[in-house]
Amino acid sequence: MTLSPSLEPQVAGPDYAAIKTKQQAVWGAGDYARIGVTLQIVGERLCEAMDLHAGQSVLDVAGGNGNASLAAARRFCKVVSTDYVEALLAKSARRAEAEGLAIDYQTADAENLPFGDATFDNVISTYGVMFTPNQAQAAAELCRVCRPGGKIGLANWTPAGFIGQLFKTVGRYVAPPAGVSSPAVWGTREFLDTHFGPHVQAIEAQPQHFTFRYQSPQHWLDVFSTYYGPTLKAFEALDDEAGQALRGEILTLIEAHNRATDGTMVVPSEYLEIVITR
C-alpha cells in the first residue's frame, strides 16, 4: 500500500532558528577574542592568497574579533565586517581604532546577509561561516553577495586536523544538534564542490597548518575551557566525572599532535585555505 503524499509521514528538519539562538549564547560565552587574536596570521595569509587589491570591497562574514577584517583593511580595502555576536564586533572595532583602520561594522546573520546580490568584490571568512547550522544556505549567501569574477576566501578546519579531531572528541560527550553536520565538513573538497562548484568559475583549496603555541598542554586546555565558548559550554553541561574524562581525552589528543619536547605545546592543526573565483 502506498500512501498519498498528504498522508506520508513528515520528518521535521532541524530548527535552525533555535539552533542559532543557542549558538549565539555559546559564542557570546567566555571571551573568544582571547583565542581569536592568536589566529591573526591566518587572515593575513588568506588575504595574500586572494591577492586583494587596494580599493576593492571586502565583506567579512562571521568576522568575530576581526582578524580577516583587519588584514583586509591593512591592504587599503573597503571593508564591511559582520557577525551575529555584537560583543565580538565591538572588540574588533577597538582593534581597528587602535590601528587607525576604517572598517564598517554591521550585525548580521551569515545565513541571511543584509546586502544585495553581487555587492562585493571579495567575501572572506576565517573559521567563522563554517559554524553556521544551515550550511547550504550559508554557502549560497556567500555566492550571492559576491560579484561575478570576484573572490570568496575561506579558512576552514579539516576533519582530520587537530581541531577537527577536537570537534569529534567533544561530540562524544555533548551531542551536536540533530540533523546538523560537523563544521569541519567545510574543510573538505567534497563540500566545496557540492555547494560552490555549480555556481563558480574555479575553486582552489590548499592544505595549510595553523600552529597552536602555548606554555603547556594544560595551559591550552585552561584557556580553551575558560574562553572558547564551545568547550566552555561543553564542560558546563557535564558532571565532574564526565568533565574529567573529557579533559583527559583532550590532553591525550594534544599529546598525539604535540611536537614540542620541552614541556610546552606546539601543535599544528590542518585547515584548508580556499580561494573561490565567482
Secondary structure, 3 states (H helix, E strand, C coil): CCCCHHHCCCCCCCCHHHHHHHHHHHHHCCCHHHHHHHHHHHHHHHHHHHCCCCCCEEEECCCCCCHHHHHHHCCCCEEEEEECCHHHHHHHHHHHHHHCCCEEEEECECCECCCCCCCEEEEEEECCHHHCCCHHHHHHHHHHHEEEEEEEEEEEECCCCHHHHHHHHHHCCCCCCCCCCCHHHHHCHHHHHHHCHHHCCEEEEEEEEEEEEECCHHHHHHHHHHHCHHHHHHHHHCCHHHHHHHHHHHHHHHHHHCCCCCCCEEEEEEEEEEEEEC
